[in-house]
Amino acid sequence: MELSGSEQNELHDALLIAYPTFTELELMVSFKLEENLEAIAGTGKLSVVIFNLFKWAKSRGKWEKLIKGAYELNPDDLKLQAIHQKYFLVSPQIANGISSVQWDEIKLILVDIDFELLQETCQATLANNIQNFEEKIPQAIEIKNLKILQDILVTKYPLRKDGVPMILEFGERLICNQKVTEKDRLNIWLNKIASEKNINRPVYVEPKGTKKDIVDAYLMIVVEKNSGNFTLQGELIHNYQEGNKSNNINAIPLNQDGLVNCSDKELLNYIGKFIKIAKQKLIKNYTLTIELFLPVKYLGRSFDLEEILADQNLKSPIGYEYRFAVRSLDRYLITEDTGMGDYLNKFEQRWCFYYDKEQKITDSTDHIQCLDSLEACKNWRKLVTEWNRKDKLVVNLAGGLTCSQNQEEFFYSLLRAGVPMSLWNRSPDLDCDHVKEKFSNLLTRDCLKNLGSLFQKIQDLRIDAHDEELEAKAFLGYHLGFLCDRPDRIPSCLKLEYQSLQGTD
């Protein structure tokens, strides 16, 4: 692909509007081109940086990747939409696209169908034809009217790869849905279009007795402490796949720069806002897991008990509503306080060991180190050395994580030893042997091979406790803390290439 001078000028103006700061443009280039903007285009006045970026794109044949990347990271920008459609989208006026008259005919049928069914059917149609459609077509996540439906299926994506109008598959899926009552009218319309286009209707049969796949979605919220206040950033993985290095991570900005500054009292309110926006971006049939990346001093805080708005404006604990775990912020920061990356190095070494050992783990507890109490520990350095020698994957605290000076040392020891997972009991009143048994039942080989099931078991314990209402504090699920770090699911802002952007407390 080559761009003329006027086309480059058009793209230049669009990028200035869509990415008005060097940082925003830098993130787009890193995410979509996998390049360092400063290295390939320098710094200085943004218009000059974009000009240098164009010279780089031209010399390496990267125009197509640049246009697609700029559009995909900011698909709501009208100028980028127009440029992307000009080069990559099929014109709706080609022979196999349906006309405005044909759309008006089916629109008279669609207005009599439940709109939620129309939205579900549109998403299913797109999922069958466009990989990662949630990121490429964000308006499909929440279709509010028939105009948006027309814009997606008729104007922007009129055809499948085989040349059949996308709207025909959409119609076939509607007919196969048992809840749709307008099947006769739809059949007549589909036969008419197929005849006029001289094509066969696409064959689609909804499998009987099968459930739609449930996808795992992860909301990762980075919580930093700066100058007495908290700084928050949120990112969402719509559909997490184990072992897939290309899981798409999408920022959830609550304001223009994506950073939120708030006091301790406001913290839960903003966490609730991140959750609300994440749910709006997700399609149906998902399981949402909340992960808070916290400074060490806050890892022991009972965030799972904090209440957020749930159904019907009622408040409910986070750990009751969602799968929930805390993760270490300090583990991913490269600073003098963290030994310039020693925490991360130890953690990655232990995780490699985990992958090697999990195949050999039986349902015994040889991969678990369980402590009865923190007060009994007098030498943390020695304890870390012992954990390293024993290569334990999990370190649990059964006897009660009380508000003592040793609490922070416990979490620092986990970081220094690179231990990826830990469970702890926050109540000294629960029977220690009973808690140990519960922990062992949670951390079986099957759960270590499928951490999603471990997240679910943790939530089930929390739900069982909270369902008892007044008696909730008598159950482990009420007092259960859970740390679960993994190196393949990290917010973009914590990756090594962005460490210069990180603040430390």
SVG drawing of the C-alpha trace seen along z (x, -y; Angstrom):
<svg xmlns="http://www.w3.org/2000/svg" viewBox="-45 -21 63 59">
<polyline fill="none" stroke="black" stroke-width="0.4" points="0.0,0.0 1.2,-3.5 -0.4,-6.8 -0.3,-10.0 0.6,-13.3 -3.0,-14.3 -3.8,-11.0 -0.8,-11.3 -2.0,-14.8 -5.5,-13.4 -4.0,-10.7 -1.7,-13.2 -4.6,-15.4 -6.6,-12.4 -3.8,-11.2 -3.3,-14.6 -6.9,-14.6 -7.2,-11.0 -3.9,-10.9 -3.3,-14.5 -0.4,-13.7 2.9,-12.0 2.1,-9.4 -1.2,-8.4 0.5,-8.1 3.3,-6.1 0.9,-3.6 -0.8,-3.1 2.5,-2.5 3.6,-0.1 0.3,1.9 -0.4,2.0 3.0,1.7 5.0,3.3 7.6,0.5 9.1,-2.2 7.9,-5.6 10.8,-7.6 13.3,-5.1 11.6,-5.3 10.3,-8.9 12.1,-10.8 10.5,-13.3 9.4,-17.0 6.5,-18.6 3.8,-16.0 3.2,-17.0 6.9,-16.4 6.9,-13.1 3.9,-11.9 5.7,-13.0 8.8,-11.0 6.5,-8.1 5.2,-8.3 8.7,-8.2 9.3,-5.0 6.0,-3.5 6.8,-4.2 10.3,-2.8 9.1,0.4 5.8,0.9 3.8,0.4 1.0,-1.9 -1.6,0.8 -0.6,1.8 -0.4,-1.9 -3.9,-2.7 -5.5,0.4 -3.7,0.0 -4.7,-3.6 -8.3,-2.8 -8.6,0.3 -7.3,-1.5 -9.7,-4.5 -12.6,-3.2 -14.9,-6.0 -12.9,-8.7 -14.9,-9.8 -11.9,-10.7 -10.1,-7.4 -13.4,-5.6 -13.6,-7.2 -10.0,-6.5 -10.2,-2.9 -13.4,-2.3 -11.8,-3.9 -9.0,-1.3 -10.3,1.8 -14.1,2.0 -16.2,3.3 -18.5,0.7 -22.2,1.4 -23.1,0.6 -21.5,3.8 -23.8,6.3 -24.2,8.7 -24.9,6.0 -28.6,5.4 -30.1,2.1 -31.8,-0.5 -35.2,0.7 -34.4,4.2 -33.2,3.0 -36.5,1.1 -38.4,4.3 -36.6,6.3 -36.7,3.4 -40.5,3.7 -40.1,7.3 -37.3,6.5 -39.3,3.9 -41.6,6.7 -38.8,8.9 -37.5,8.5 -34.5,6.2 -32.3,8.3 -32.7,11.2 -31.6,8.9 -28.5,7.9 -27.6,11.4 -28.1,12.6 -26.0,9.8 -23.1,10.6 -23.3,14.3 -23.2,13.5 -20.2,11.3 -18.4,13.8 -18.8,16.4 -17.3,14.1 -14.9,11.6 -12.2,12.6 -12.2,10.5 -15.2,8.5 -15.6,6.9 -12.5,4.9 -13.0,4.1 -16.7,3.2 -17.2,1.8 -20.7,0.6 -21.8,4.2 -21.3,4.7 -24.4,2.6 -26.7,2.1 -29.2,-0.6 -31.3,-0.8 -31.9,0.5 -29.8,-2.3 -26.7,-0.8 -27.7,2.7 -28.0,1.4 -24.6,-0.4 -22.9,2.8 -24.5,5.5 -25.4,3.5 -23.0,0.5 -19.7,1.5 -19.8,5.3 -22.2,6.1 -20.6,9.4 -19.2,12.6 -15.9,13.9 -17.9,16.1 -19.7,13.1 -23.1,13.8 -24.7,10.8 -24.1,10.8 -27.7,9.9 -28.8,13.3 -26.9,15.2 -28.4,12.9 -31.9,13.7 -31.2,17.4 -30.0,17.3 -33.2,15.4 -35.3,18.1 -33.5,20.9 -34.2,19.1 -37.2,20.6 -38.1,17.2 -38.6,15.5 -42.3,15.3 -41.8,13.7 -40.4,16.7 -42.8,16.8 -42.2,13.2 -38.5,13.6 -38.6,16.7 -40.4,14.8 -37.9,12.0 -34.9,14.3 -36.2,16.2 -36.9,13.0 -33.3,11.7 -31.7,15.0 -33.8,15.0 -32.9,11.5 -29.2,12.1 -29.3,15.5 -27.6,17.1 -28.4,19.9 -29.6,19.1 -26.8,19.9 -27.5,23.0 -27.5,22.5 -28.7,24.9 -28.6,24.1 -27.1,27.2 -29.7,28.7 -29.0,29.4 -25.8,27.4 -24.9,24.3 -23.1,21.3 -19.5,21.2 -18.8,19.1 -15.8,16.9 -13.4,15.9 -13.1,12.1 -10.6,10.4 -10.7,6.9 -7.3,5.8 -7.2,2.7 -3.8,1.2 -4.0,-0.7 -0.9,-2.8 -0.4,-5.1 1.0,-8.5 1.3,-11.5 -1.5,-10.4 -4.0,-9.6 -4.6,-6.5 -4.0,-6.4 -6.1,-3.8 -5.9,-2.4 -8.2,0.3 -7.8,2.8 -10.1,5.6 -9.4,8.9 -12.7,9.7 -11.9,13.4 -8.9,14.8 -7.4,18.0 -4.9,20.0 -1.5,20.0 -2.6,17.5 0.0,14.7 -2.2,12.5 -5.0,12.0 -6.3,8.5 -6.1,6.1 -8.3,3.0 -7.9,-0.1 -11.0,-1.3 -10.6,-5.1 -12.7,-7.0 -11.3,-10.2 -9.1,-11.5 -5.7,-10.3 -6.9,-7.0 -5.6,-7.8 -8.0,-8.3 -6.8,-10.1 -8.9,-9.5 -8.8,-9.4 -9.2,-6.2 -12.9,-7.0 -13.5,-7.3 -11.4,-4.1 -14.3,-1.6 -16.6,-4.0 -14.0,-4.1 -13.4,-0.4 -17.2,0.0 -17.1,-2.4 -14.4,-0.2 -16.6,2.9 -19.7,1.2 -17.9,0.1 -16.3,3.5 -19.7,5.2 -21.1,2.8 -18.3,3.8 -18.8,7.6 -21.2,9.7 -23.4,12.3 -22.1,15.6 -19.0,14.4 -17.5,15.0 -15.9,11.8 -12.9,12.0 -11.6,8.9 -7.9,8.6 -6.5,5.7 -2.8,5.0 -1.9,3.5 1.2,2.2 2.5,4.6 1.0,2.8 -2.5,3.2 -2.3,6.9 -3.8,8.0 -6.7,5.5 -10.1,7.3 -11.1,5.8 -13.3,8.9 -15.6,7.7 -15.9,4.2 -19.4,3.6 -20.2,2.2 -23.5,1.5 -25.0,4.7 -28.5,5.6 -31.4,3.2 -29.1,0.6 -28.3,2.9 -24.8,3.2 -23.0,6.5 -19.4,7.6 -17.0,7.8 -16.0,11.3 -19.7,12.4 -20.5,10.9 -17.3,11.8 -14.4,14.1 -11.8,12.0 -8.1,12.0 -5.3,9.5 -2.0,9.4 1.3,7.7 2.0,4.3 5.5,4.2 6.3,7.5 6.1,5.8 7.9,2.5 11.6,2.2 12.9,-0.1 15.6,-0.3 13.0,0.7 12.2,3.9 15.9,4.8 15.7,3.4 13.5,6.3 14.6,9.1 11.0,9.7 10.0,10.2 13.0,12.4 12.3,14.7 8.7,14.9 9.3,15.9 11.8,18.5 9.3,20.0 6.6,19.9 8.8,21.8 9.3,24.4 5.6,24.5 5.0,25.4 7.6,28.1 6.3,29.5 2.5,29.3 2.6,32.4 4.1,34.4 1.9,33.1 -0.5,35.6 -3.4,34.6 -1.0,34.6 0.2,31.4 3.9,31.5 3.6,28.3 2.1,26.4 3.8,24.8 1.3,24.1 2.1,21.7 0.2,21.9 0.8,18.3 3.0,15.3 3.9,14.7 5.9,17.9 8.2,16.7 11.3,14.9 13.6,15.1 12.0,14.0 15.3,14.3 15.7,17.9 12.1,18.6 12.5,17.3 15.7,19.4 13.7,22.5 10.9,21.8 13.5,21.4 15.1,24.7 11.8,26.6 10.5,25.0 7.0,24.6 4.4,23.3 2.0,22.1 2.5,20.6 -0.6,20.5 -1.3,19.0 -3.9,20.9 -3.7,19.4 -5.0,15.9 -3.5,12.9 -4.0,10.4 -3.0,6.7 0.5,7.2 3.9,5.9 4.6,9.3 1.8,9.0 3.7,6.8 6.8,9.0 4.8,12.0 3.9,10.5 7.4,9.2 8.7,12.7 6.3,14.1 7.8,11.5 11.4,12.2 10.9,16.0 8.9,15.5 5.9,17.5 3.0,17.1 0.1,18.1 -1.1,17.8 -4.2,18.3 -4.6,16.8 -7.2,16.8 -7.9,13.3 -9.5,14.7 -7.5,16.2 -10.8,17.6 -11.2,20.3 -9.8,23.8 -6.3,23.9 -6.4,27.6 -9.8,27.2 -8.5,24.2 -5.4,26.2 -7.7,29.0 -9.9,26.5 -6.7,25.0 -5.5,28.5 -8.8,29.3 -8.7,26.1 -5.2,26.5 -5.4,29.8 -3.5,30.8 -6.6,30.1 -7.0,26.6 -3.3,25.8 -3.7,26.9 -6.9,24.9 -6.6,21.7 -10.0,20.6 -11.6,23.5 -9.5,22.3 -10.9,18.8 -14.4,20.3 -13.9,22.5 -12.7,19.4 -15.8,17.5 -18.0,20.4 -16.6,20.4 -17.2,16.7 -20.8,17.0 -21.5,19.8 -20.4,17.6 -22.2,14.4 -25.4,16.4 -25.5,17.1 -25.9,13.4 -25.7,13.0 -23.6,16.1 -21.2,15.2 -18.2,14.6 -18.2,18.2 -17.2,19.4 -13.7,19.4 -15.2,17.8 -15.8,14.6 -12.1,14.4 -10.4,15.8 -7.6,13.9 -6.3,14.9 -3.1,13.9 -2.7,15.4 0.0,13.9 0.7,15.1 3.2,13.6 1.0,14.0 -1.8,11.7 -0.3,8.3 -1.8,4.8 -0.1,2.9 1.0,0.2 3.1,2.6 5.0,4.2 8.7,3.5 8.6,1.1 6.4,-1.3 8.3,-1.3 9.5,-4.8 5.9,-5.9 5.4,-4.3 5.3,-6.3 6.5,-4.8 5.5,-5.6"/>
</svg>
